[in-house]
Amino acid sequence: MRILIAADTYAPDVNGASTFAQRLAAGLTARHEVHVVAPARGPRSTRATVAGIVEHRLRAVPVVVGGTGLRFCPPVGLARAATRVLREVRPDVVHVQSHFLVGRALVGAANRLGIPVVATNHFMPENLTHHVPVGVRARAALHGWAWADAAAVFTRADVVTAPTPYAAALAERAGIPGPVLPISCGMDLHRFAPDPSGALRAGFRARHGIPDRPTIGYVGRLAPEKNVSELVEALALVRRLRPELDAQLLLVGDGAQRAGLLRRAAELGVADRVVSTGFVPEADLPAAYLACDAFANAGTAELQSLVVLEAMASGLPVLGVDACALPHLVRDGENGFLFPHARPDALAARLALVLGEPALAARMGARSLELAAEHDESRTLARFEELYALRRTARTTARSLQVTVPAPSGDRV
């Protein structure tokens, strides 16, 4: 098949939606011709083949709010550009990754040209509205408007998916016509895996000057909705409760809150026990997880959490806030622990338990591996390939019926 993926965020952007789109495109190239439409890194549109994927980059400008480094395609002329790409590529199916400007333009153009559309929702308003300085009531109204806007676009897709049952139910409650199909973003279990030799762990620690201490890990953006400050607070409590553990926190990633988190660590007296690597290349991510002894995520706007999946595939016990989709991955008492939001004391107690009992941590890590196996990306690819084929067949059949079945003349026999 010839598949076109439309993404408002794509490499080199660092976020879950971008990562999923990149991995989906790469996985599909083994059996299909894959095209990607995404924002360009400059003011001019470009086309290039990268690792077997044909990238159609549409002219874009920087997002000036939030310091995310993202770019967006101005709406003027975007529908025309989307139509031009579709007429040039002639895909069997279009798979959009959002309802934003690129996704919206491709859905509209595909509808006009009679091309089937699969849409995946990675959106939660909470991931964006923290940049808007408004009160609680205004924020709730903004969330309602944002979901209605998403529903207006996704209603025009042939089928809509979301990464987890929680995400699918949330989308339906927000007005997106169901059934929204839960399909995991998937995980490359060959790339993210335990390292019995310890070589990757030792190498990453040496490169980043990470001391040989029990290590709580976090990988991802240092953004407000990720609540990384709770991890810093919990570290200080762990060191107070169980000083003999000599625990440290490893933060892998960058974002607007990095400087503030390090200041908070200094205020709590744990600056020397927080290691912040900043951004690390994609190739170094598997080793980053292996440098940890446990993984924690306090984010309250997760529709799945690829980083938790990656930590599980690396054989780590995982601790996740009891919110949104994290309970789908973190089985309390099995492969880690859930903890209540805004309760760093509760997180600290669970971290002390995991770090202080190696046998428990090992059992939980082994269970993480078992659960991660359910998210093998080969299953995800097969599911989407099935959807693409079904939609292409349905659309082809409909066209055939329109051509071969004469319209009623209105004459009586």
N, C-alpha and C positions, 0 to 999 in steps of 0.2 A: 504494500500500500504506500501511497504518498501522503504523509502526515504533516500538517502544519501546526506548530505549537505557538500560541500567542501569549507573551509574558510581559507584564508591565515592569517586572523586576527580574533581571537575569545577570549572568556573569558580567562584571566582577562583583556585583552586589552580594552582600553576605546577609542572608536571612532565609527562613525556612521555605518560602515560596520560590525564591530564586534557586535554592539548592535542589528542590524537588524538580523544577523544570529542567535544570541542567542534567540531573541524573536520568530523568525520563527520556529526554532527547538522546542522551548517550546510549541508554539501554536499547532504544528502539532501532538504532542505526544498524544493528546486527542483521535485521531482517527487512527493514523498510527504508524508504527514502524520507529523510527527515529535514524539515525546514523550521526555522524559528524566526518569529517576528518579535522584536524587542526594541527598546530605546537605544539610540546610538550614543556613543560617548562624546559626541560633538554636535554641532549645528547642521551637519549634512548627513543625508541618508547614505548608507553603504551596503554592499553585499559582499560576503566572503564565505568561504568554506573552512570551517574550523573543526578538526578531528572528525571529519565525515558529515558534519551538520552544516547545512546551508543557512547562514545567519543573514536575515534581512533586517538591518538596523535602520530605524526611522529617526529622522532628525529630532533632537531632544535638547532640553535645557535643564540646568540643575534645579533640584528642589531646594528652596532657600530656607525652609523652616525645619528646625530639628537637628541640623547637622548630620543627616543620615548619609550624605554622599549619593543619594538616589537621583535619577534623572527622570523627566517625564516628557512625553510627546505633546506639544501644543495641539489643541483640538482643531485649529484652522487647517483645513486640507488633509486631516488625518483619515477621514472616511475615504477620500479619493485615493490616498496612498494605500490604504488597506485593500481597496478594490483592485488597484493595479497589481499588487502582489498576488492576490488570489487568482486573477486572470492569467498572470504569468506562470504561477506554480501549478494551478489546477489540482489542488489536493483532493483526496478522497474524503478527508475529514479534517475539521479544524478543532483543536483542543485549546480552549482559552483557560488561563490560570487566574483570572480576576475579572471583575466588572469595571475596572478603571478604564482609562482612556484607550489604551491599546486593545484590551479585551473587548470593550464596548464597540470600538470601530470594526474589529474583525467579526464579531457576532452579527452586526448589522450588514456588513458586506457579504458574509456567508449566507445570511437569510435571503438577500436579494439575488444571489447567484445560485441558490438552491443547493448549497453544500451543507451536509450535516454538521452539527456542532455538539461537541462534548465540553462541558464546563466543570472545572474543579474550584470549589470555594476554599481559599486560605484566609479569608477575611474575618476579623473581629474588630469592631470599632475601637475597642480598648487599646489596640496596638497603635492607633493613630491619634486619638482624641486627647491623649495626655499632653500633646503639644499645644492644645487650645486652652487659653486661660479663661475658663468659664466656671460657673457654679454647678452644683449637683443637679438642679432641675434643668438647667440649660444643657448640661452634658447628656442627661437622659433623653431630652428632645433631639439632640444631635445624633445620638445612637439610633433612635427610631427613624430619623430621616435617612441615615446612612444605610440601614438595613432595607428600607423601602427602595432606595436607589439600586442596591444590589439585586433585589428581587425583580425589579423592572427589567434588568438586563438578563438575568439568568432564566427568567420566564421564556425567553426567546431561544434558549438552547434545547436540543433534542433530549438531552439527559444531563443531570447535574450530579456530581460526586463531591464527597468531603472525606477528610482523612480518617475519621473515627465515627462510631455511632453517636457520640456526644455532638460532634461537629455537624453531622447530618440532621440530628433532631433540632439543634439550634437554628440551622438554616431554615428548616421547615416552619418552626415557630415564628421565625422572622418574616415569613411570607413567601419564601421560595417554594414553588410548587413541588410536591413530592411525587413519588418517593425519591428523596435524595439518597444516593447509594454510598454507603461507607466503604471506601477503598483505601487501605493504608498507603502512606507515601513510600513505604518499603525501605529496605536497608541492604547494602552490599555486605553480606556476611563474610566475604573473602577479604575485603579491605579492612573492615572493623571486626577484629577478632582478638582473642587472648594471645599473648606472646610468652610462651613458656620459658624461653631463653632469658627473658628480661632485657634483651639488648635494646629494644626500642624505648623501653622505660628509662634505662640508664642513659641512653643517648639524648633523649629530650631533656632530662634533668640536668645533664652536663651542659647542654647548649644554653639553657636558660638559668643556670645557677640556682637550681632548686635543691635545698638541703634534703638529706635523707631522713625525713620525719613522716609520721602518719599524715596523709594528705587528703583533704576534702577538695574535690574538684568542681569547677563550673566552667563550661565552654559556651560561648555565645555572646550576643550583644549586651553591652552594659547600658541598658535602657531602663526607664522608670518602671515599665510594666513587668520587668523581669525580677524586681524586688531583691536585687543582689545584696542590698544593705542588710537584709535579714540574715544572709549567710555570714556577713562580717560580724553582726551582733551575736550570732550563735557561736562563732569561733571564740569570741571573747568569753562567753559563758562556759564553753567546753574547757577552756584553759583554766577557768576559775574552779569549775567542778572537779575536773580530772587533770590537774597539772602534770601528773606523771605521764600522760599520753603524749605531751609535747606536740599537739596537733598544729597543722598549718593549713592555710587556704590557698589554692592555686586558681587564679582567674585567667582564663585563656580567652582573649577577645578584646574588643575595644568599643568605645561608645561615649556618649556625652557625659555619663556619670562616672567615668573612670577616676578622674581627679578627686571628685567628691567622696568616692568610696575609699580611696587611699587616705584622705583627710580623716574620715570617720574611723578608720583602722588606727590611725595615730592617736585620736582622742580616746579610744578604748584601750590603748596600750598594747596593741597587737600588730603594729606596723611592721615589725621584724618577722611576723609570722604570716604575712600576706604577700604572695608572689604574684605580680601582675605582668604577664608576658606581652600584653597588647596583641595586635593582630598577628596571627601566624598563618603561613601558607596552607592551602588545602591539603597539600601532600603531607604536612606535619600533624594533621588532626588525629589520625589513629594513634600516634605515639603520645599525643597530649592526654588522651584518656588513660592510656596505660601508665602514665606517670602518677595517676591518682589511686587512692585506696577505696574511696567511696565518692559517689557523685550526687550533687544536690541541685534541685531546681525549685525556686520559689515563685516562678512566673505564674501570674493569674490570668493570662490571656493566651493560653495554649490550646490549639485545636488538635494537636497531636504531640509535638515536641520531638523533632529529629535528634536533638542532642541527647535526650534521655534514651532514645532507641540506640544511638551509637554507643552510649555508655553501657547499656545492657549487652549489646553485641560484643563489647570488649571484656565482658565478664565481671562487671562491677556491681556491688550492691547500690541501689539507687534510692534517694529520698526525694519525694515530691510533695508539693503543697496539695492539699485535698481540695482541688478546684479544677473546673473545666475538664479537659480530657486526660489529665495526668493519672487519675485512678484507672484508666484503661491500661496503662503501662506499669505503674507501680502497684503491685499487689501487696497490701499491707501485711507484714509479717512473713511474706514469702520471698520476694526478691529485693525487699527493702522496706521502707516505712513511709506512710503518709503523715503529714503534720498540718495543723491548722494555720491558715494565713495570719500573718502579723503576730505570731507567737514564737519568737526566736528561742524562748526557753524550752518549748516543746521540741523544736528542731534540735537544740543542743543536747537534750536528753537522749534522743534517738541516735545522734551522731556519736555520742560517747559510748553508747551501747555497741554500735557497729565497729568503731575503731578499737574499742577495748576488748572485744571478743573475736579473735581471728577465725575461730571455727564457725561462728555465726556468719561472719562476713563471707567466708568461703562458700557456705551453703547458699547464701543469698545470691552470690555471684554466679554460682552454677545454675540457679533457678532463672536468673536474668538471661543466661544463654539459651535456656529452653524456651523462654517466652519470646526472645528476639527472633528465634527461628521461625515463628509464625508470621514474621514480617519480611521474609526473604523477598528481595526486590524482583526475583523471577516471577513470584506470584502476582505482584503488582503489575508488572509488564503484561503478563498473560491476561489479566482481568481487563486492562485497558485495550489490549489488542482485540479481545472479544467484543468489547463495547464498540470499538471502531468498526469492526466487520459487520456487526448487527445494524448499526446506524447506516452504514453505506448500503447494505442490502435493502433495508427498509426504504431508503430514499430512492434507490434504483427501481424498486418494485413500484413505488408510488408514481414515478415518472412514466414507467411502462404502462401502467393502468390509464394514466391521463392520455397517453398517445393512442392506445389500442381500443379503449372503450369509448364509443361515440356518445356525445352529449345527448340527453333526451330532446327530441324534436318538438314534443308537445302534441304530436298528432295522435289521435286515438285509433286503435286497430279495430 
